[in-house]
Amino acid sequence: MISLIKSTFYHEKEVKKELVKFIAKAGRLSFGEECLVFEKKFGEWQGRKYCVLLNSGSSANLALIQCLLNLGRIKKGDYVGFSEVTWSTNVMPLIQLGLNPVPVDIELDTLNVSSKKLLMTLKRYPLKMLFLTNLLGFCDDIDRIKKICIEKKIVLIEDNCESLGSVYKNTKLGNFGLASTFSYYVGHHISTIEGGSVCTDDEDLATMLRIVRAHGWDRNLDYTKQTKLRKKFKINSVFYSRYTFYDLGYNMRATEICGFLGKLQMNYIDEIIEKRERNFKYLSNIIYKRNDLFYPIRYDHMDVISNFAFPLICKSKKIRDELVKRCKNKIEIRPIVAGDISKQPFYNKYLKKFSPLKSDALVIHNQGLYFGNNPELTKVEIKEIIETFTKP
């Protein structure tokens, strides 16, 4: 069976040995120095001024939206666009925090929102924010999307959990919006078992993220920011200052285990991305030639394709169903992320009024699947994948 992932970590044997040593000698395992080191390393690698580590990518989404509300960048009741093919915890925080989520359809040939689809949505809804998902390592014309958002004063944020390392027009995905979220869950590009982060160049947002991450207090801020905040609210006692809560927050802190693992995984991140791209390009040059079976995926506009999983949009549901049978006990396959999110039960419970009747996302939902693309795929496995998906 060719599984989506083979191991918990890249170079798992070596990483586990280092982890055992670290735990044995660690003085503390709650949020601390290892987390701060990983934040710095990842932020620098991504090319952002600030990286705030959290306990999951889903928490990163929730924290980021809560921060934007806390700072007044958006307000309850605002219309917020989101990619119609996405993960549940991109939409759920929008519902939970009192916003009006609006699905934005994707393009079938890139799996992502385009400026054209965004403009179509803007004719119907006055969006105040766009939560864009960079799906499976791809994007559409995100530079044009950014320009529209600037012109119309729409806050642009990116979910980059599946596109770590992808590059479009010399810019890494995750660096087009005000902020971007990342996941380090098992099976993602790098693994800390559980973990996620938000990256941004906005200092006020980074400060608020650290407040929201830890109950709403100021313990993870530097002395200057703590002093400024305590003066503003006239909190001058050491006794009270450690237990003063300044804004709405949660407990989303990562552990030192997460930070330590992240630091180790940074040693392999470029190698992982290179192998994922090489696998994808090799497979796509063969499998996508079966244009009698699959709709083509366009990716020649991208500089680097850090592919998360290999997508196939079948030309009929019958073809997709046949492939599902063919892969049984041979190749692990899944729907493309969560498919058309508007077809999920939770969505129809809370957001039925925003359910589209027809969309390219629905085609992906009904006729799409993906199989794993991980840096540990062997030549034998790649050969079996090609035979499975290209034979008549």
Secondary structure, 3 states (H helix, E strand, C coil): CECCCCCCCCCHHHHHHHHHHHHHHCCCCCCCHHHHHHHHHHHHHHCCCEEEEECCHHHHHHHHHHHHHHCCCCCCCCEEEEECECCHHHHHHHHHCCCEEEEECCCCCCCCCCHHHHHHHHCCCCEEEEEEECHHHCCCCHHHHHHHHHHCCCEEEEECCCCCCCEECCEECCCCCCEEEEECCCCCCCCCCCCEEEEECCHHHHHHHHHHHECCCCCCCCHHHHHHHHHHCCCCCHHHHCCCCCCCCCECCCCHHHHHHHHHHCCCHHHHHHHHHHHHHHHHHHHCCCCCCEECCCCCCCCECCCCEEEEEECCHHHHHHHHHHHCCCECEECCCCCEHHHCHHHHHHCHHHCCCCCHHHHHHHHEEEEECCCCCCHHHHHHHHHHHHCC
